[in-house]
Amino acid sequence: MIGARARLLAWLVALATLLGACTPAIRLDAVATGQPTTAISSAPSAPGETAAAPQQTTLLAPTAAPVPTPPPAPQPFALNLYQEGDFVPQYTFDWCVAASIQMAHNLIDDTGGGTWTDRTQQNELWETARARSSNSFNGANPFGWAQVLTEAGMGPYSVVSIADYKQALQTAARAIANTGRPVGLVMWSGRHAWVMSGFESLGDPHQFPDFAVTGIRVQDPLYPYGSAQWGPSPAPNSLLSPDELATQFVVREPRRWSSDLPTGYLLVLPTAPA
């Protein structure tokens, strides 16, 4: 009986030891409150080893997308080559091309080195332009006009035909802005010559490809006579609206001397800086 009690006591001690080894080290108050527990490690830290601090993640606020800068709005722009004394009248009713060549020289040469106004010189320029024209029967035509401008050191110039009126004005204005030289306007469906010495526009041609021409500076060598059919001659350095210019600057259909040009508004155009 004593031996049996001793064995039972030994068995109870062993069972208590086993239950203590299987119980996790959890504080009762933590279990009651539902708070997270911290496991306690019995492993010693290595000498000089510091426990790593828990890392924190910082959430960055999203950055706003950059707002694009709107393009600048076109502003009024003006360019005028004319100076007092640049205008030259034609001394006969045939010499409009020669007078326009003299005016082109004066508009380009702003050094004060000399003005072309002489009647004898105008006659010589007309004869030279007529000799350079593709059909001298028609007098001095735009091809002779362009060639004399080029030969006289004011070129290069070429004759172009543009079907659209707005585009023709833009082309002429852009050429003046790019070269600093005037443009010849073939007026009255090919019967007369004017010089375009400047323009006004909405937008600088260098910044706005689709700028709008709002005014055209012109020199009509026939001033003050004009034409009973086409209207009066504007005074030197007049600023005409596109509608006003359109009453005398009209399309020209191909003829004997211009059969290789399409129907359009004819310009004697500076094509590159002189």
Secondary structure, DSSP 4 states (H G I P E B T S, - for coil): -HHHHHHHHHHHHHHHHHHHHHS----HHHHHHT----PPP-SPPPTT--PPPPP-PPPPPPPPPPPPPPPPPP-EEEEE---TT-----SSTT-HHHHHHHHHHHHH--SSS-----HHHHHHHHHHHHHHSS-GGG-S-HHHHHHHHIIIII--EEEEEES-HHHHHHHHHHHHHHHS--EEEEETTTTEEEEEEEEEEES-TTT-TT-EEEEEEEE-TTTT--BTTTBPPPPTTEEE-HHHHTTT---B---GGGTTSPSBEEEEEE-S--
